[in-house]
Amino acid sequence: MMQSRGVLDQLGDRPEAAMAAFKKSLAYNPYNLDSYRALARLYRQENRQADLTALQNSLIALDVKPGEAADL
């Protein structure tokens, strides 16, 4: 549900709300690659490099290897 909320907020040009929704989605399911991808895209758009790095590190800590196709 939070994944969908994030997508709607992103489409509605509400990046802060979208980021919050995607973070909540990841709190419920830390293996949701779509939320990682969307959150990373928003961090890049908003020039939030420190947040992007932290997101990437949290993915690495899960020992998930999404590959280059994930755009993370």
N, C-alpha and C positions, 0 to 999 in steps of 0.2 A: 504494500500500500504506500509506504513512504517513497519507494522508487517512483511510483506513478505521480505522487505529489511533487517530487523533485522535477520530473519531466514537465509537468504543467507549469510549475513556477519558472522553469527555464524558458519555456515557450512564451510565457507571459512577461518576459524580461524582468524577472525578479531574482537576480543572481544570489543575493544573500539568503532568501527564503529557500531557493533551490539547493544551495550548499547545505543548509541546515537539514533539509529533508534527506539528502543523500547521506549525510553523516549519520542520521538516525537510522536510515536503511542499513548502513554498515554496522551499526551497533546491534541491530537485530540479526543480521546475517553477514559476518565479516568475510564471507566468500562470494559476495555478490559482485561479480566482475563488472556488470553494467553500471553499478553505482560508483565503483572506482573510476571507470572510464569517464563518466559524466562529471564527477567531481574534479578529476584531473583537468578536464577540458575547461571547466569554469575557473579553476585556479590559474590556468594559463591565460584565459581571457581577462581576468581581473589582476593579472601580474602579481600573483601571490606565490612567489617562488618558495618561500619557507614552508608554506602549507603544502605545496606540491611535493617538496622533498620529504616532509613528514608523512604524507600519504603513501609515497613510494616506499618509505622505510617500513610502514605498517604492513604493507603488502609483502615485502620481503620477509618480515618477521613471521608471517603465516606460512612461509616456505611454499608459496605459490609461484609457479613459473609461467606467467601468462604469455610470454613471448612478445615480439615486436608488434604483432597484430592488435594487441590490446591498447597500444598507443599510450603506455604509461612510462 
